């Protein structure tokens, strides 16, 4: 087994372990985000409530990393049917709800 093959194997093992840990940490991260959001809102007297909510929603989206169909997002190497790398014809792009 070459050095490069061994490095790829180890990288795949690390990726799998990282995915497991991220899945377990998601709920804790969401609780921490809620606590931070509340603390910030209280500390600023509600002055930046809208901005705090906007940022927290974006962070929650990153924590969940779920698409509207409930599937995890695809990485750059996993091109879906709507992203073949070439131009799309009008009316054939992804549909937004």
C-alpha positions as CSV (number, residue, x, y, z in Angstrom):
1,X,0.0,0.0,0.0
2,X,1.5,3.3,-1.0
3,X,1.7,6.4,1.2
4,X,-1.0,8.1,-0.8
5,X,-3.4,5.2,-0.5
6,X,-2.8,5.0,3.3
7,X,-3.4,8.8,3.6
8,X,-6.7,8.5,1.7
9,X,-7.8,5.6,3.9
10,X,-7.0,7.6,7.1
11,X,-8.7,10.7,5.8
12,X,-11.9,8.7,5.1
13,X,-11.8,7.2,8.6
14,X,-11.4,10.7,10.1
15,X,-14.2,12.0,8.0
16,X,-16.5,9.3,9.2
17,X,-15.6,9.9,12.8
18,X,-16.1,13.7,12.4
19,X,-19.5,13.1,10.9
20,X,-20.5,11.0,13.9
21,X,-19.3,13.6,16.4
22,X,-20.9,16.5,14.5
23,X,-24.2,14.6,14.6
24,X,-24.0,14.1,18.3
25,X,-22.9,17.7,19.0
26,X,-25.7,19.3,17.0
27,X,-28.4,19.4,19.7
28,X,-25.8,20.8,22.2
29,X,-24.7,23.4,19.8
30,X,-28.3,24.4,19.2
31,X,-28.9,24.8,22.9
32,X,-25.8,26.9,23.3
33,X,-26.9,29.1,20.4
34,X,-30.2,29.7,22.1
35,X,-28.5,30.6,25.3
36,X,-26.1,33.0,23.5
37,X,-29.0,34.5,21.6
38,X,-31.0,35.2,24.7
39,X,-27.9,36.6,26.5
40,X,-27.1,39.0,23.7
41,X,-30.6,40.1,23.3
42,X,-30.8,40.9,27.0
43,X,-27.4,42.6,27.1
44,X,-28.4,44.9,24.3
45,X,-31.8,45.6,25.7
46,X,-33.4,44.2,22.5
47,X,-31.9,46.9,20.4
48,X,-30.4,44.4,18.0
49,X,-33.1,41.7,18.3
50,X,-33.8,41.4,14.5
51,X,-30.1,41.1,13.7
52,X,-29.5,38.6,16.4
53,X,-32.4,36.5,15.1
54,X,-31.2,36.7,11.5
55,X,-27.7,35.5,12.5
56,X,-29.0,32.8,14.8
57,X,-31.2,31.4,12.0
58,X,-28.2,31.3,9.7
59,X,-26.1,29.5,12.3
60,X,-29.0,27.1,13.0
61,X,-29.1,26.3,9.3
62,X,-25.4,25.6,9.3
63,X,-25.8,23.3,12.4
64,X,-28.6,21.3,10.9
65,X,-27.1,21.3,7.4
66,X,-30.4,19.9,6.0
67,X,-32.0,20.7,2.7
68,X,-35.7,21.2,2.3
69,X,-36.0,17.5,1.5
70,X,-34.4,16.4,4.8
71,X,-31.2,15.1,3.1
72,X,-27.8,16.3,4.1
73,X,-26.2,18.7,1.6
74,X,-24.0,17.3,-1.2
75,X,-20.3,18.0,-1.2
76,X,-18.5,19.5,-4.2
77,X,-17.7,16.0,-5.5
78,X,-21.4,14.9,-5.4
79,X,-23.0,16.8,-8.2
80,X,-26.8,16.3,-8.3
81,X,-28.9,16.3,-11.5
82,X,-29.3,20.0,-11.4
83,X,-25.5,20.7,-11.2
84,X,-23.7,18.8,-14.0
85,X,-21.2,21.6,-14.3
86,X,-22.5,22.9,-17.7
87,X,-25.1,25.5,-18.6
88,X,-28.7,24.7,-18.0
89,X,-31.5,25.4,-20.4
90,X,-34.1,28.0,-19.4
91,X,-36.8,26.5,-17.2
92,X,-34.8,23.5,-16.2
93,X,-33.0,24.9,-13.1
94,X,-33.7,23.9,-9.5
95,X,-37.2,24.8,-8.3
96,X,-37.6,26.9,-5.2
97,X,-40.6,26.3,-2.9
